[in-house]
């Protein structure tokens, strides 16, 4: 046996002592194993590990591969995938979370002749979209919204196909492809509404310049003049005070939501009057300081605004009817606020082509006569527009596939099942899991309760084993509560009638709304887990607002409680991710669904009962309303179902 040189012994290569000097030598070390495209398994796949890391390490051992050899077998010459990544995957210290990683998994599955998606199905749900690069333009925030809805092979598809996918996602999922949403997206590009501070019965509170509830208004000219703010503040005080001032009469009061709505509508009207005629808004150009509430008693002002609204939208809607009803109420005999404040006429100023000196003189000398004329005029306009008003925002359009289903509630229930199926791993992704559980409970409680968004987002919570609030306490708070009913051993929702928008409806009879939630599909387990773990994680140490649903508190958050806009967006996000069927990814529960908010769940409940019973009265029980209101809003879904209900009874004769 030939002797080995010292260098050969160190390197592990067998080199004869009599090798000629300067002879070419090969690469040191053992020769690499030859690469086989499809290696034969060394033993049967008797046990299939459930976790991703264990399955990955098991398949490496089963096919006799090391991480280094697998890297050599899979990589193309121009690729730079780190070979240590395979080692981390097998050890469980890292997991695939990029499009490139998922492509590598697909190659491993092909090499070992495993079913497609074998490894990916063993990965814990993350609740996040995989990271991708290239082919996306726009802001990082838009990238985050789009990434969830793009297929894994998006980068590998032709440019034209990628553009089609992006257009579909932006149109259907992100924005919602209804006529009204397209109109609204264009309309909000030019802001013209006057901006008022927060007005309450206890005074005014100025808003910061970029308050999210109002939206950014960089133009200082959009701030309402102080004199107009004072007058509108008096109206709000009149309609919200517990007791009307001595000498004044009123009919009905406004709650917080109504105040916000009326201020918004009047801001739009006054903003149109102030806007430059040569601007895209095509306003009237009235000086801001000439604005006053007395203009609402001038019939010509209302006619100009009605024509302006019709020209802007293209037709009249119920929105104009609601504005006219406000004017009618303000000028009504005895209880009209404007009629009881003739001093406002002193601030009237001439407006070319609209308000002349004759109108001003009449207002100052015969205020009651002017209010009578305005009241009669707006009543007439209300009837005229009511006959021709069209529906622009059809509230049923986003959920038509559900409403047309034989079982609307059963169809909507598929969304909650999809959330559970895609639930992120609680231990590895705790915050994503908490947000998914919160979304699941939003939809489930909405389906069981059928209450309006306000009552759902303001729902308080009482932990098990602690005394819950009394009905009187909840009346003072004007909110409901979810608490544990020890007698019935179940989670119960108690909402005083005063907390509802239609508190005076015959449905309540001044009695509270009380419902014991059914423990279907593990509802109680999810509520308990949410209260014990997920809700605390979402609060992240912030002050607890006491509501059942709380926002995800981040460094930029100042309040954990939901407002109307934030709650709507949270619900809409659940529908975008889990409700809308995406043909490119295969995710989503319902084909043809569009983004929508929590109020639509009431439509689902009422329509479901109408389809099953044909009874407006029973449908009204599900949404705490009257049969007359149900017939008015949901009658369009019943004619064909009435015929089916009748046929079902008549057909029994032939079946027997």
C-alpha positions in Angstrom: 0.0 0.0 0.0 1.5 3.3 -1.0 2.5 5.7 1.7 0.6 9.0 2.1 2.3 12.3 2.1 1.8 14.5 5.2 -0.3 16.9 3.1 -2.4 14.1 1.7 -3.1 12.7 5.2 -4.2 16.2 6.3 -6.5 16.8 3.4 -8.0 13.3 3.3 -6.9 12.7 -0.3 -4.9 9.6 -1.3 -1.9 10.9 -3.2 1.1 8.6 -4.1 4.6 9.7 -3.0 5.8 9.2 -6.5 3.3 11.7 -8.0 5.3 13.8 -10.3 6.1 17.3 -9.1 3.7 19.9 -10.6 1.1 17.4 -11.8 -2.4 18.8 -11.7 -4.3 17.9 -8.6 -8.2 17.8 -8.2 -10.3 19.6 -5.6 -9.5 18.6 -2.1 -11.9 16.6 0.0 -14.3 13.9 -0.9 -16.0 14.0 -4.2 -19.6 15.4 -4.1 -22.4 13.0 -4.4 -23.9 13.0 -7.9 -27.2 14.9 -8.2 -30.2 12.7 -8.9 -33.4 14.6 -10.0 -35.8 12.2 -8.2 -34.0 10.3 -5.4 -35.6 7.1 -4.2 -36.8 7.1 -0.6 -34.7 5.0 1.8 -37.7 3.9 3.8 -41.5 4.1 3.6 -43.4 7.2 4.7 -45.0 5.3 7.7 -45.3 8.4 9.9 -46.3 11.8 8.6 -45.2 14.5 11.0 -47.8 17.3 11.6 -45.4 20.3 12.1 -43.6 21.8 9.2 -40.1 21.6 10.7 -40.5 18.0 11.6 -41.9 17.1 8.2 -39.1 18.9 6.4 -36.4 17.2 8.5 -38.1 13.8 8.1 -38.2 14.1 4.3 -34.6 15.1 4.1 -33.6 12.0 6.1 -36.0 9.7 4.2 -34.4 10.7 0.9 -30.8 10.7 2.2 -30.3 14.4 1.6 -28.4 16.9 3.6 -29.3 20.6 3.6 -26.2 21.3 1.5 -26.9 18.6 -1.0 -30.5 19.6 -1.3 -29.4 23.2 -2.0 -27.0 22.0 -4.8 -29.8 19.9 -6.3 -32.4 22.7 -6.4 -30.5 25.9 -7.2 -30.1 27.3 -10.6 -26.8 29.0 -11.6 -28.1 32.6 -11.3 -29.9 32.2 -8.0 -28.6 33.3 -4.6 -30.9 31.5 -2.1 -29.0 31.0 1.2 -28.4 27.3 1.8 -28.5 27.9 5.6 -32.2 28.6 5.3 -32.9 24.8 4.8 -31.0 24.1 8.0 -33.2 26.7 9.9 -36.4 25.2 8.4 -35.4 21.7 9.6 -34.5 23.0 13.0 -37.7 25.0 13.4 -35.9 28.3 14.0 -37.3 29.9 10.9 -40.3 29.4 8.6 -40.9 30.3 5.0 -42.7 33.6 4.7 -41.7 35.0 1.2 -42.7 34.1 -2.3 -39.2 32.9 -3.0 -39.3 30.5 0.0 -42.6 29.1 -1.2 -41.1 28.5 -4.6 -38.3 26.5 -3.0 -40.8 24.4 -1.1 -42.6 23.6 -4.3 -39.2 22.5 -5.8 -38.6 20.2 -2.8 -42.1 18.7 -3.1 -41.4 18.0 -6.8 -38.0 16.5 -6.1 -39.4 14.1 -3.4 -42.5 13.5 -5.5 -44.8 14.8 -2.7 -48.3 16.1 -3.2 -48.5 19.8 -4.2 -48.8 22.0 -1.1 -47.5 19.2 1.2 -45.2 21.5 3.2 -47.3 24.6 3.0 -50.3 22.9 4.5 -48.3 22.1 7.6 -47.2 25.7 8.1 -49.0 27.6 10.9 -51.3 30.3 9.7 -49.7 33.7 10.1 -52.5 36.1 9.2 -50.1 38.0 7.0 -49.4 38.1 3.3 -46.1 36.6 2.1 -43.4 39.2 1.3 -42.9 39.8 -2.3 -40.8 42.3 -4.4 -41.2 43.8 -7.8 -44.1 44.5 -10.2 -46.0 46.6 -7.7 -46.2 50.4 -7.9 -47.7 52.8 -5.4 -47.2 53.5 -1.7 -46.1 50.9 0.9 -49.6 51.0 2.4 -51.2 50.1 -0.9 -48.7 47.2 -1.2 -49.8 45.9 2.1 -53.5 46.0 1.1 -52.8 44.3 -2.3 -50.3 41.6 -1.1 -52.9 39.6 0.7 -55.0 39.2 -2.4 -52.3 38.3 -5.0 -51.5 34.7 -6.0 -48.2 33.3 -5.0 -47.1 33.0 -8.7 -48.0 36.6 -9.4 -44.4 37.6 -10.3 -44.1 34.7 -12.7 -47.2 35.6 -14.8 -47.1 37.7 -17.9 -47.3 41.5 -17.5 -50.7 41.7 -19.0 -52.1 39.1 -16.7 -50.5 40.8 -13.7 -52.2 44.0 -14.7 -55.6 42.3 -15.0 -55.2 40.8 -11.5 -54.2 44.1 -10.0 -57.2 45.8 -11.6 -59.6 43.2 -10.4 -58.2 43.4 -6.8 -58.3 47.2 -6.8 -61.8 47.3 -8.3 -63.6 44.5 -6.5 -61.9 44.0 -3.2 -60.2 47.2 -2.3 -62.8 49.8 -3.5 -65.9 47.8 -4.3 -67.2 48.1 -7.9 -70.6 49.9 -7.4 -71.7 53.0 -9.2 -72.0 54.9 -6.0 -68.5 54.1 -4.7 -67.1 55.2 -8.1 -69.0 58.4 -7.8 -68.0 59.0 -4.3 -64.3 58.3 -5.0 -64.4 61.1 -7.6 -66.5 63.5 -5.5 -64.1 63.4 -2.5 -61.1 64.4 -4.6 -62.3 68.1 -4.2 -63.2 69.1 -0.7 -65.7 71.9 -0.3 -67.6 71.2 2.9 -67.3 73.9 5.6 -65.6 72.6 8.8 -67.2 73.0 12.1 -65.9 72.3 15.6 -67.5 69.6 17.8 -70.8 71.1 18.9 -72.7 69.8 21.9 -75.2 70.9 24.4 -72.3 71.8 26.7 -70.5 74.1 24.3 -68.0 73.8 21.5 -64.7 72.1 21.3 -62.2 73.0 18.5 -60.9 70.2 16.4 -57.2 69.9 15.5 -56.4 70.8 11.9 -56.1 67.2 10.8 -58.7 65.5 13.0 -59.3 62.0 11.4 -63.1 62.2 12.1 -63.3 65.2 9.8 -60.4 64.7 7.4 -57.6 67.0 6.5 -58.5 70.5 5.3 -55.3 72.3 4.4 -57.4 75.3 3.1 -58.1 77.6 6.0 -61.0 79.1 4.0 -63.0 75.9 4.6 -63.2 76.7 8.3 -66.7 77.9 9.2 -66.9 81.6 10.4 -67.3 82.1 14.1 -70.7 83.8 13.9 -72.2 80.8 12.0 -70.6 78.4 14.5 -72.4 80.3 17.3 -75.8 80.1 15.6 -75.4 76.4 14.8 -74.3 75.8 18.3 -77.6 77.4 19.5 -79.5 75.0 17.3 -77.6 72.0 18.7 -78.1 73.2 22.3 -81.9 73.6 21.5 -82.2 70.0 20.1 -80.0 68.2 22.7 -80.7 69.9 26.0 -82.6 67.9 28.6 -85.1 70.7 29.0 -85.9 73.4 26.5 -85.2 77.0 27.5 -88.1 78.9 29.0 -90.2 80.5 26.2 -89.1 78.0 23.5 -91.0 74.9 22.3 -89.6 71.9 20.4 -90.7 68.6 19.0 -88.2 65.8 19.5 -84.5 65.8 20.4 -81.3 64.9 18.7 -78.8 62.3 19.9 -75.0 62.4 19.3 -75.2 60.7 15.9 -78.0 62.9 14.7 -76.0 66.0 15.7 -73.0 64.8 13.8 -75.1 64.1 10.7 -76.9 67.4 10.7 -73.6 69.3 11.1 -72.1 67.4 8.2 -75.1 68.1 5.9 -75.2 71.8 6.7 -71.4 72.0 6.2 -71.9 70.6 2.7 -74.7 73.1 2.0 -72.8 76.2 3.3 -69.6 74.9 1.6 -71.4 74.8 -1.8 -72.6 78.4 -1.3 -69.1 79.6 -0.5 -67.2 77.6 -3.2 -65.8 79.5 -6.2 -68.1 79.3 -9.3 -65.0 78.7 -11.5 -63.7 75.8 -9.4 -64.6 72.1 -10.0 -67.2 72.5 -7.3 -69.1 75.3 -9.3 -70.4 76.9 -6.2 -72.0 80.3 -5.7 -69.1 82.3 -4.3 -70.9 83.8 -1.3 -68.4 85.5 1.1 -67.9 83.3 4.2 -68.8 86.1 6.6 -72.2 86.5 4.9 -73.3 83.0 5.8 -76.0 82.7 8.5 -78.7 80.3 9.6 -81.4 82.7 8.4 -80.5 81.7 4.8 -82.3 78.4 5.5 -85.6 80.4 5.6 -85.1 81.8 2.1 -86.9 79.6 -0.5 -84.6 80.8 -3.3 -81.6 79.5 -1.4 -83.1 76.0 -1.2 -84.0 76.0 -4.9 -80.4 77.0 -5.9 -79.0 74.2 -3.6 -81.4 71.6 -5.0 -80.5 72.4 -8.6 -76.8 72.4 -7.7 -77.1 68.9 -6.1 -79.0 67.6 -9.1 -76.4 69.0 -11.6 -73.6 67.5 -9.5 -75.1 64.0 -9.1 -77.3 63.8 -12.2 -80.5 63.1 -10.4 -82.3 63.6 -7.1 -82.1 61.2 -4.2 -83.6 60.8 -0.7 -80.7 62.9 0.6 -82.4 66.1 -0.8 -85.7 65.0 0.7 -84.0 64.7 4.1 -82.5 68.2 3.8 -85.8 69.6 2.9 -87.4 67.9 5.9 -84.8 69.7 8.1 -85.9 73.0 6.7 -89.5 72.2 7.2 -88.9 71.3 10.8 -86.9 74.5 11.4 -89.7 76.8 10.1 -92.7 74.9 11.6 -95.2 76.9 13.6 -94.8 76.8 17.4 -91.8 74.3 17.5 -89.6 75.5 14.7 -86.2 76.7 15.9 -85.7 79.3 13.2 -89.3 80.6 13.6 -88.6 81.2 17.3 -85.4 83.2 16.6 -86.4 86.2 14.4 -83.2 88.1 15.5 -81.2 85.9 13.0 -82.8 88.0 10.2 -80.6 90.9 11.2 -77.5 89.1 9.9 -78.9 88.5 6.4 -76.8 90.1 3.6 -77.7 90.5 -0.1 -76.6 87.6 -2.4 -76.6 88.5 -6.1 -79.4 86.7 -7.9 -80.5 84.9 -4.8 -81.3 87.2 -1.8 -82.3 90.8 -2.6 -83.0 93.8 -0.3 -86.7 93.1 -0.6 -86.2 89.6 0.9 -84.1 91.1 3.7 -86.7 93.8 4.5 -89.5 91.1 4.5 -87.4 88.9 6.9 -86.9 91.8 9.3 -90.5 93.0 9.3 -92.5 89.9 8.8 -90.4 86.9 10.0 -93.4 84.7 10.6 -94.7 85.4 7.1 -91.3 84.4 5.6 -91.2 81.2 7.7 -94.8 80.4 6.5 -93.7 80.8 2.9 -90.5 78.8 3.4 -92.4 76.0 5.2 -95.0 75.7 2.4 -92.3 75.9 -0.3 -90.1 73.1 1.2 -93.2 70.9 1.8 -94.1 71.2 -1.9 -90.5 70.5 -3.0 -90.4 67.5 -0.7 -93.4 65.9 -2.4 -92.1 66.8 -5.9 -88.6 65.4 -5.3 -90.0 62.4 -3.4 -91.9 61.3 -6.6 -88.8 61.3 -8.8 -85.9 60.5 -6.4 -83.7 57.6 -7.4 -81.6 55.2 -5.4 -77.9 56.0 -5.9 -76.4 54.0 -3.1 -78.2 50.7 -3.1 -77.4 49.3 0.4 -78.2 45.7 -0.8 -75.9 45.7 -3.8 -72.7 44.5 -2.0 -74.5 41.5 -0.5 -76.9 40.5 -3.3 -75.3 37.0 -3.6 -76.2 36.4 0.0 -79.7 37.9 -0.1 -80.5 35.8 -3.2 -79.4 32.6 -1.5 -82.1 30.3 -0.1 -80.5 30.7 3.3 -78.9 34.2 3.6 -77.8 33.6 7.2 -76.3 30.2 6.2 -74.4 31.9 3.4 -73.1 34.7 5.7 -72.0 32.1 8.2 -69.5 30.8 5.6 -67.5 33.9 6.2 -67.1 33.1 9.9 -66.1 29.5 9.0 -63.4 30.9 6.6 -62.0 33.1 9.4 -61.7 30.0 11.7 -60.1 28.0 8.8 -57.5 30.7 8.2 -56.9 31.5 11.9 -53.3 32.3 12.6 -51.3 30.3 15.0 -52.0 31.7 18.5 -48.5 31.0 19.9 -46.4 32.1 17.0 -48.6 35.0 15.8 -50.5 36.1 18.9 -51.5 39.6 17.6 -52.7 38.4 14.2 -54.7 35.6 16.0 -56.2 38.2 18.4 -57.3 40.4 15.4 -58.8 37.4 13.7 -60.8 36.3 16.8 -62.0 39.8 17.2 -63.3 39.9 13.6 -64.9 36.5 14.0 -66.8 37.7 17.1 -67.8 40.9 15.4 -69.6 38.9 12.7 -71.0 36.3 15.0 -72.4 38.8 17.5 -73.8 40.8 14.6 -75.6 37.7 13.2 -77.0 36.8 16.6 -78.0 40.3 17.8 -79.0 42.1 14.6 -78.4 45.5 16.3 -77.0 48.6 14.6 -73.3 49.4 14.4 -73.5 51.9 17.3 -75.0 49.4 19.7 -72.5 46.7 18.7 -69.3 48.8 19.0 -70.4 50.5 22.2 -71.3 47.1 23.8 -69.7 47.0 27.3 -68.4 43.7 28.8 -68.5 42.2 32.3 -66.1 39.4 33.1 -67.3 36.1 34.5 -67.6 36.1 38.3 -68.0 39.9 38.6 -71.2 41.7 39.2 -72.7 43.1 36.0 -74.2 46.5 35.5 -77.9 47.0 36.3 -80.4 48.0 33.8 -80.6 51.5 35.4 -76.8 51.9 35.2 -76.9 51.0 31.5 -79.7 53.4 30.9 -77.5 56.2 32.3 -74.7 55.1 30.0 -77.0 54.6 27.0 -75.1 51.4 26.2 -75.6 47.7 26.4 -73.5 45.0 28.1 -72.3 41.5 27.4 -72.1 39.6 30.7 -72.3 36.0 32.1 -75.7 35.0 33.3 -75.1 32.6 36.2 -78.7 31.5 36.3 -78.9 30.4 32.7 -75.2 29.6 32.4 -74.7 31.6 29.3 -73.4 34.8 27.8 -76.2 37.4 27.8 -76.6 40.7 26.0 -78.6 43.4 27.8 -79.3 46.7 26.0 -81.7 49.3 27.4 -84.2 50.6 24.9 -83.0 54.2 25.3 -79.7 53.1 23.7 -81.4 52.3 20.4 -82.0 54.7 17.6 -85.7 53.8 17.5 -86.1 53.8 21.3 -89.7 54.9 21.0 -90.6 52.1 18.6 -93.5 49.9 19.5 -91.1 47.0 19.3 -89.5 47.9 22.7 -92.5 49.2 24.7 -89.9 50.8 27.0 -88.5 47.4 27.8 -84.8 46.5 27.4 -83.4 44.2 24.7 -82.2 41.0 26.3 -80.8 37.9 24.5 -79.0 34.8 25.7 -76.3 34.0 23.1 -76.4 30.4 21.8 -73.2 28.4 22.1 -73.1 27.3 18.5 -69.8 26.5 16.7 -67.8 27.1 19.9 -68.9 30.7 20.4 -68.5 30.6 24.1 -64.9 29.2 23.8 -64.0 32.0 21.5 -65.5 34.6 23.8 -63.7 33.2 26.8 -60.4 33.1 24.9 -60.9 36.6 23.6 -61.5 38.0 27.1 -58.8 36.0 28.8 -56.0 36.5 26.2 -56.7 38.3 22.9 -58.4 41.4 24.2 -55.5 42.1 26.7 -53.0 41.7 23.9 -54.9 44.1 21.6 -55.0 46.7 24.5 -51.2 46.5 24.8 -51.3 48.2 28.2 -53.5 51.1 27.1 -56.4 52.4 29.2 -59.4 50.0 29.0 -62.5 51.6 27.5 -64.7 48.9 29.0 -66.1 47.9 25.6 -66.1 44.3 24.4 -64.5 45.2 21.1 -61.2 47.2 21.3 -58.8 48.4 18.6 -55.2 47.2 18.2 -53.3 49.7 20.2 -50.0 50.8 18.6 -47.5 53.4 19.4 -49.5 56.0 17.4 -52.8 55.1 19.1 -54.4 57.4 21.7 -57.6 55.5 22.3 -58.5 51.9 22.3 -62.2 52.4 21.7 -63.8 52.2 18.2 -65.5 55.2 16.6 -68.0 54.7 13.8 -65.4 54.9 10.9 -62.9 52.6 12.6 -65.4 49.9 13.4 -66.8 50.0 9.8 -63.2 49.6 8.4 -62.5 46.7 10.8 -65.7 44.9 9.6 -64.9 45.7 6.0 -61.4 44.3 6.3 -62.8 41.0 7.5 -65.1 40.9 4.4 -62.2 41.8 2.1 -59.9 39.0 3.5 -62.3 36.2 4.2 -65.7 37.0 2.6 -65.0 37.9 -1.0 -64.0 34.8 -3.1 -60.8 35.5 -5.0 -60.5 33.3 -8.2 -56.7 34.0 -8.3 -55.9 32.7 -4.8 -58.9 30.4 -4.1 -59.4 32.2 -0.8 -62.7 33.8 0.3 -66.1 32.3 1.1 -68.7 33.9 -1.4 -68.5 34.6 -5.1 -69.8 38.0 -6.2 -69.7 39.5 -2.7 -68.4 43.1 -2.3 -67.0 45.0 0.7 -69.6 46.2 3.1 -70.1 47.3 6.7 -71.8 45.9 9.8 -75.2 47.4 9.0 -75.7 44.9 6.2 -76.0 42.0 8.6 -79.4 43.4 9.6 -80.4 43.1 5.9 -79.3 39.5 5.9 -81.3 38.6 9.1 -84.5 40.3 7.9 -84.3 38.8 4.4 -83.6 35.3 5.8 -86.8 35.3 7.9 -88.8 36.8 5.1 -87.7 34.0 2.8 -88.6 31.4 5.4 -91.8 32.7 6.8 -93.1 35.5 4.6 -93.9 37.4 7.8 -92.9 41.1 8.1 -93.7 40.9 11.8 -91.3 38.0 12.5 -88.6 39.7 10.4 -89.0 42.8 12.5 -88.2 40.9 15.6 -84.7 40.0 14.3 -83.7 43.7 13.8 -85.7 45.4 16.6 -88.0 47.3 14.3 -91.6 47.5 13.2 -93.3 45.4 10.5 -94.0 48.6 8.5 -90.3 49.5 8.3 -89.4 46.0 7.3 -92.1 46.0 4.6 -90.8 49.3 3.3 -87.1 48.3 3.1 -87.2 44.6 2.4 -90.3 44.0 0.4 -88.3 43.8 -2.8 -87.0 40.4 -1.8 -90.3 38.8 -1.0 -92.6 38.6 -4.1 -91.0 35.6 -5.6 -90.7 34.0 -2.2 -94.3 34.6 -1.4 -95.2 32.6 -4.5 -92.9 29.8 -3.4 -94.4 29.7 0.1 -97.9 29.5 -1.3 -96.9 26.9 -3.8 -95.3 24.8 -1.1 -98.6 24.6 0.8 -100.7 23.9 -2.4 -98.3 21.3 -3.6 -98.9 19.2 -0.5 -102.3 18.4 -2.0 -100.7 16.7 -4.9 -98.1 15.1 -2.9 -100.7 13.5 -0.7 
